[in-house]
């Protein structure tokens, strides 16, 4: 571990003080898939950090069926969506107390199904739930956003309405993206994936399509009036940013208010991005990844004028499946970014300072789980669910 010092002078005397202690060796030890070089120091393989606070991870439920999204209700209970097409309410002890019906039919295939879930900021008054799902159709599937009112007995949804659909539809089951987050004004950010296949992924750069984008809409599915492409000809007015692959993580940093996204790369090139309105994030023409077959993605470009660099990337991939900013009661984790890794089978903890990653840790790698959704509970604990159907509670001892 290295130690850095800052110097300053006072009354002509020079003092040296210990700065932010640099971290240990990077957590990634494996060889990268390519010889691509980062655009700036610290963009990949940052030094490691180590949690000092003792904590315990406990399995509180092991019978979930394809959990995909998790949201904490005002009373502290957990609302969890399941990919086959239902939602359940669980206590913080892991007990399933309600199963909710009334959802539209989903395309439960590949990466499609019932996906993310959130609640209205005024849920205590209006009981409105919002969710995303793979919507089947004669012309193929698409990502859709819907809303409905939770019944008083918490067993069904009422007045269900689809408020937004991605375009174009596509006959495939890959890469819907699909995280959904409320902003401070009560509007929705939605990630819409590129749908994976070569013949549609290029539309991530096409402003007349809404695949491969981050969308910004009202509760009724209308474009937010301040969106960057609101008056641009041949551009969808709901687009907020573009050039994305498969964005399975989206969160607002409570410390700064910044919108952050994490997405799958192909082989290499998983990215963490700080989202700017109107920004072009490059995919599929600019990437630190290569094709699954080993060849370059198009011209193999990592930097291009007019595109925004990722704050951080991984090569080889960890396959990010979810993300959050920690707001619990372990002080050293406060406002750190937590990312659930699927193929990486750990929870990545990223320390963020001045919008840069300054340290990385791999948590719970010994559990050998694919981490799909994650949230901080009202009690300060982390609740995280896995593709294997387990729900973990992670808390200080």
N, C-alpha and C positions, 0 to 999 in steps of 0.2 A: 504494500500500500504506500502510495506517495503522499507527501504533505507539501502543500503550497503555502507561501507566505505573501502577504501584501505589505508594502512599505508606505509610510506617510511621515510627514515632518510636522513638528510643532515647536515653535520658538527655535528653529534651526536645528533641532535634534531629530535624527531619523529613528523611527521606531519600526519594528517588524512584528506583525501579528499573524497568527495562523488563520488562513482562509478556509473556505469550505474544503474539508479533507477529501482528496480524491479517493476514489473507490478502489476496490481490488480489481483483479483480472476480469475481463468480460465473461459473462455467464455462457456465451456461445463458444464452444470449442471445436465444432465441426467445420469442415472446409466449405466455403461458399460454392454455389453452383456456377458462378461466373467470375470473371476477373474485373467486373465493373468496380469503379472507384466512387466513393461518396463525394458529394458536392462540397461538403464542409466537415471539419472535425466534429466527432460526436454524433454524426447522422446514423451510424450503425455501430454495433458492438461497443457500446459505452461500458465504462467500468461497473463492477458489481457493487451492490450494497447488501447489508445483512440486517434483518430485523432483530432488534435487541429485546423487545418486549415478548415475554413468553405468551404464546397463544395456543389454542386447541381447535382442531377441526373435527367436528362430530357429524356423523350421518344421522339425520333426524327423520328421513323417509327414503326408502329404497324401492318404491313401487310406482314412481311417476312414469307416464307413458309418453315419451318423446317431448319432454319439456323444452320450450323455446324462448319464452319471454317471462319475466318476473317483474312485478310492481308491488310496492308496499302500500297498503291501504291506510287511510287516516288513523284507524285504530291499531295499526301495527301488524295486522294479519297480512298474508302474502297471497297475491293474485297471480296464478301461474297458468300460462297458455300451454297447450299441448298440440303438437304438430298434426295429429290425426283429426283435430277439429273440435276440441272442447277446452273449457277453462275450469279451474278449481280454486277454491279458497282454502288456505291452510293456516293453522296456527303456527307460532314460532317454535312450537315443539314438534312440528312436522305432521300433525294430525289433519287429514282432509275433512273439512266440516261442511263444504258445499261443492256441488258440481253444477255448473251453469250450462243450460241449453239455449237454443234459439239462434245459433250462428248460421250464416249462409253456408252452402256446400263449398268445400275447399278441394283443390286439386292436391291430394296427398300423394305425392310422387316426387322422387329425387329430393331436391332441396325445397320443394313446395309443400304447403300445408297451411295450417293456422300458425301465424308467426308471432310478431311482437304485440305487446299490450301496454297501454298506459291509461290513466284516468284523468278526467277533466280536473283542472285546478280547483274548480268549484264542486267537486264530487260530493262533498258533505251536504250540499244543497240540491244538486241536480242528478246525482247518481249515474252520470254518463261515463261510459267506457269506450275507448277507441282502440282499434286493433288493425293489424295488417294481415293479409292472407293471399295465397295464390288462388286466383279466381279462375275457374275453368270456363271454357266457351268454345263455340263451334270453330272459331278461327284461331284457337290456341289459348294458352293461359296468359294471365297478366297479374301484376301486383295490384291489389286494391286496398283502400283504406275505408273502414266502416265504423259506425258508431251505434250505440244502443243504450237504453236505460236499464240498469240493473233493477230487477223487481225487488219489492220490499222483503220478500223471503229469500232473496239472493240465489234463486234457482233458475232464473231464465232472464233473457234480454227482451226488452219491449221496444217497439218503434224503431227497429233496426233499419239503418239507411247506409247505403254505400255512397261515400262523399267524393271519392277520387279513384281513378283507374289510370295506370301507366299505359303509354302507347309507344310502339305498336305492340299488339299481341304477338305471341310466338309459340310455335308448337315445340315446346321443350320444357324441361323441369329443372333447369339450372339457374342459380344465382339471381334470386329475387331481391337480394339485399334485405331491406325491410325492417330497420329499426325506426322507432317513432318517438319523438321527444317534444314536449311543450316548451316554448320560449317564454320569456317573462311577460310578454304581451298577451299570452293565451292563444298563440298560433302554433301550428304544428310543423316541425321539421320531419321529413320522411326520407329514408335512403331507398333508392330504387336501383337495383343491380343491373348489370349489363346483359344478363341472360346467357352468358357464357360462350355460345357458339360463334364461330368465325364470321358467319354471315349476318350477325346482328350486333356483335360487340363494338363494331366501328361506330354505331349510333351513339355511343357514349360521348362522341365529339359533335353530334348533330343536335342543334338546338331546337329542331322541329320534332324531336323525339324526347321522351322522358325516361328512357332506360339509361343506366349509367350516370344518374344524377342525384343531387340532393334537392328535394322539393320543399317549398315553403308555402303552406296553405292555411286558410282559416278553418275554424271548426266546421264550416259548411262546405269545405273543399274548394273554396275560391282562392285565386292567387292573392297573396298578401300585397297590399298596394305599393309597398316600398321595394318589392323585388327588383333585382338588377336588370332583368330582361322584360320588364313590364310593357315597354313601348317599342321593343325591337321587332322589326318585321321578320316573319317566318321563324320566330322563336316562341316556345311555350312560356307563357308569363309566370307559371308556377315554379320555373327553374330558379334555384338559388346558386348552385355551383355545379360543375360538370367535369367529365373525364375520370369516372370511377369504374372500378371493376365489380367487386362484391363487398359492399360495406355492411358488415355484420355488427358494427359497433358505432354508437353515436351518443354523445353526452356533452353537457354544458359544464365547464369548469366553474364550480361555485366561487372560487377565489377571484376569478377574472371576468367571468361571463362569456368567455370564448367558447365557440362551438368546435368540438373535436370529433374526428372520425377515424375509425380503424378498419382496414379492408384486407381481404385476401389478395395476395399476388398469385402468379402462376407457380413456377419453380423459382423461389426467391422473390423478393420484392413485396412482401407484406408491408403495409404502410401505416403510419400514424400521421394524420394531417390536421392542421389547424385551418378551419374553413373560413374563407373570405368570400363575401358576396360577389358573384360574378366570376369567381376564380375557375381557371382551367387546370385540372390536376393531371392531365396528360394521357391517361389511359385511352386507347391501347398503344399509342405511338411512343409514349415516354414511360419507361418502367425500368426498375432495377431487377426485374425477373426475366426468366427465359421461358420458352414454351415447355410443356410437359415432355415433349419429345427431345428436348435439348437444344433446339435451334433458337436463334434470336427471335424476339417478337418484332415483326416487321424489320425496321432498320437497326434495331438494337440501340436505341437512343435513350440516354438517362437524363439528359439536360437539354432543354429547348426554350428559347426565348418565348415569352408569353404563357409559359406554364409554371405552376407553383411546385416547388420541391417538397417532398415529405419532410416533416420534422424528424422522423425516425423511420428506419426500415430494417427488416430482417432478411438475411440470406444465410443459411436455408430458412425455410418458412417455419412459423409456429402455428399457422392457420387460425387467426383470431376469430373467435365466435361471438364475443360480446365485450363490453367495456363499461366502466363506471369511474367516477371520481369518488374516492373514499371520504365519507363524512362521519365516521364512527368515533369511538372513544380511545383508540390507540393513537397517541399523539404523533408518533413518528410516521404514521401512515397518512396523516391528514392531507387532503387534497391530492394525494398520489393517484395516478391512473392505474386501475386494475384491469387487466385484459385476460379473458378466458381463452386459453389456447386449446385448440382441438387436436390436431396432429402432434403439437408440442406437449400436450398432456401436463400442463401446469397452469398456474395463474401468474401472469407476468405483472410485477409491480414496477412501475416507472415513476421515478422521482422527477417532477417537472419544476424547473426554475426559469423564470423569464422566458417562458414558452419554448424552452429547450429541455431535452432529456439529459439529466445529469447523473442518473444511476438506474440500474436494473437489477431486479431480484426475481428468482423463480420460486414461487411458493407452491407447496403441496405436490411437487413433482413425484413424490413417493406413492401417491394415490393412483397413478396410472389412469386418470380420467380425462375424458373429452369435455371441457367446460363450456357450456352453452349459454347460460344466462346468469346474471349476477346483480345484486343490489345490496345497499346498506340498509339495515332495518332500523326501526324507530328505537330499538334497544341498543344500537351501536354495533351490533354484530353484522358480519357479512353473511348473506345467504346466496348460495351458488348451486345451480343444478347442472347435471351432466347428461350427456347423450344416453348413458346407461340407466337413467331414471333415478339417480340418487340426488337428494337434497342435502347439502352440507350447511352447517352453522359454524362460522369461524369467528372466534372471539378471544379476547384476552383471558388468560387463566386467572 
